[in-house]
Amino acid sequence: MDESINAEKKKRQKPPLTRRRIAAEILGGVAVGFAAGLLGGFVFLMMPYDRGCFNGVLALAAAIVSVFPMVYGVASGVGVYLVGKRGEQTGSFLWTLGCGFAGWFVIIGMRRLVHSFYWSYWLPSIPDWAFVPLVLLTPPLLATIAFNLTRRYKEPPSS
């Protein structure tokens, strides 16, 4: 009887959250997203299509730039989920994946908002390379927030 009360109480509580776990989830999302983005670029490069004037390194860069954004958001959500579900807790895979993917739309909106101020004279122009940290961190950050909002203890295996 006492075990069922403790199990029910534990089921309602959220597992403890540490800074180390949050950092590991974000880094896991960045690592998996980056690796999947590069792999997607290499696979895209191997597909038969007319490269035109592209050859060698330029063709590889064009393939990675065209595929990386599509793959990075989803793969960073998967990386956050894989790191986050370790131990005795789990979270919602769909929310984590969806928020990782939504991170790209947030980046596009912020970039357009900042570039729309180019015409005003009081804001200096921001170069595109300044958005690289924002691009690499936004999808894993949103996926980490989604995972930690939905985290719970894993269900014990039923016998």
Buried (B, 14 or more C-beta within 10 A) or exposed (E): EEEEEEEEEEEEEEBEEEEEBBEBBBBBBBBBBBBBBBBBBEEBBEEEEEEEEBEEEEBBEBBBEEBBBBBBBBBBBBBBBBBBBEEEBBBBBEBBBBBBBBBBEBBEEBBEEBEEEEEEEEEEEEEEEEBEEBBBBBBBBBBBBBBBEBBBBEEEEEE
